[in-house]
Amino acid sequence: MSAAAPQRLGYRLTVPAAWDRVDLTSPHRDRVVRDLVARQFAGLDDQPVARRRATALLLEQVSRAHDLGGLEAHLSVRPVGGVVVPASLLVHALPGRPGPRELHERLSGSGDVTVSRLPAGDAVRRRRTTGAGQGADDAARCCLLEHFVPVPAAPGLSPAVLVLAGTTVPGPLEEPLVELFDVIARSLRWTGEAAA
């Protein structure tokens, strides 16, 4: 699926200042990824294989996110208090404008699904664990928290649902990061034509 008129989709989010942003609609996104990895490996000239693997993996994920309608990705890759917090946020758009009740019905049975009120409007919140099949270890599992927010109708703007998808891993930081993803969703504000 492709993004619904991302160049005209006006919104604003507040994310942690230490997170790096990749504009997935930019033709320069690969350069941004390469610069980000280069910064992470600065001073580690003895790890060229790890650097190449990290670059290839991140480029692949960014390309996949773009192809799925991704607008921007926020990555927690800088150490905070000496620790890199395992978290990321993908913002993407889905075509159509189903209401919260219809979204809830579509998503029910695929995790913990609730309707919530955000300052940006009624939304559907879904929390689920991915990669949790039989025999999967914690390294293969992710906690995914998604907020599906219908974009307000505006002239010239295709119907869309904005999705904020926060990802982390199981462990002691899972619950605080889920709370952080909820706070980020509450910071969503429509601007420009999407606010009409």
N, C-alpha and C positions, 0 to 999 in steps of 0.2 A: 504494500500500500504506500501511496505517496502522501506527502504532507499537503494539507489543504491551504493553498495560498500563503506559505510561511512568510513571504515578504510583506504581507499586509496584516498578518496576525499579530496584533499588538498586545503584549503582556509584559509584566515585570515580576521578577522573583527575587527574594533575598536568600542567598546561600552563604555558608561560611566563607569568610575572606581568604582563608588558606586553601580553598579548593581551586583547582584550575578549570577554566572553561574552554571548551572546544565548540566553536560555531560549526555545526554540521552542515549548514547551508553554504558555507564559504568554500570557494575553490582552493583556498590555502589551508584547509584543515589538515592535510598530510604534513605540511611543514610545521604546523603548530604541534602535532603529535611528535614529530622527530625532535623538535626543540625541547618539548617536555621531557622526553626520555633522555636526551643529552644532558639536561640539567640534573636529572636523577642519578645519572652515572658519572657526573663530573668528579674528577679525581680518582676514578676507578678504571684506569686504563688497562688493567689486567683482566677485565671481564668483557672482552668484545663479543663472545658468543652469547652471553646473557643479555647484553645490550641489543644485539641483533634480534634475539628471540622476543624480548620485551617490545621492541619497535614493531616487529611483524605482528605480534598478537594485538597490540593496541590499534595498529592501522586496520587490521581485519575487523576488530570490534567497531571501530568508528565507521568503516565502510558499510558494515551490516546495519548499524544504527541509522545511517543516512538513508540507505535503501528502504528501510521500514518507515520512513517519514520523520526521521529524527530532525529536530531543530537545533538542539544544543545538548551537550553532555558536560556535567560537572564531576570532576575526579578529585578524590582526596588522595593525593600522592605525596604531599609534603608532611614531614614529621611534625607532630604536635606533642610537645613535652618528650621528644625523643622517640615517639611511636607514630607509625603511619596508620591512621584509622582506616579500616577496610570499608569504604563506602563510595558509592557513585550515584549520580542522579541523571537519568535520561529524560529529556522533554521531547515528546513527539506528538504528532497530530494524526487523528484517525478521521476519515471522511464520514460525513453524516452528522445528524444532530439528534440522536435519541435522547429522550428525557431521562432523568435519574431513575425513575421507576422501571423503564424499559431496560436501561443499562444494568440495573440490579438483577432483573430477571435473566438477562443474557449471561451474566457472570456468576450467578448463584451456582453452587456446587463445585466451584473452582477455587476454593479457599474461603477465608473469613470475609464475607462481603456485607457492607453496610452502606446506608445512605447518610451523608453528613452535610452539614451546612458550613460552607466556607464563605469568607467575605466576597469571593469571586462568584458565588452562586452555589446552588445545590450540586453535590458531587457524589460519586460512588467511590468508596474506599475498599480496596481488596488487598488482603495480606495473605501471602502463601509462601510455601517453601518449595523451591525448585530443586531438581536433581536429588530428590529424596526417595528414589526407588529402592527396592530391596538390595541390601548389601552396600548401599552408598555410604561412604564415610563423610565426616564433617567437611573435609577438603572439597568434596564434590557438591556440597549443598549451599544454597543461597537463600536468604530471606529477602523476599521482594514485596515492597509496599507500593501500591499504585493508587493514584487519585485520578479519576476520570471526570473531567470538568467540561460540560458543554460550553462551547464558545458562544457568546451572545450573537444574535443575528445582526448583520450590518450589511448595507448596500455594497455589492461587489465582493463580498467575502463568502467563500464557499462554506457550506455547513460543515462543522468539524467539532471534534471532541479533543481537548488538550489532555494529554496523559503525562503525569509526573510519576516516573518509575524509579523509586529509590531501592538500591540493592546493597546488602551487607552480608556478612557470614554469621553463622551461629556462634554463640559465645557470650562472654560477659558484656560486650558492647552492643549486642543486638537490640535490647530494649531501649537503651538511651538513643541509639541511632534511629529506631522506628519513631520515637518521640520527636527527634530532630526532623525527620522527613514530614511528619505531621505539621510541625512548625513552619517548614518551608512551604507546604501546601497552603497554609493559612496566610502566607505572605503574598500569594498570587493576587495580582491586580490587573485588570484589563486597561489598556491604554489605546489611544487612537481609535481606529475604526472598530476594533473588537469591543470597545466600551459603549458603542452607540446603541 
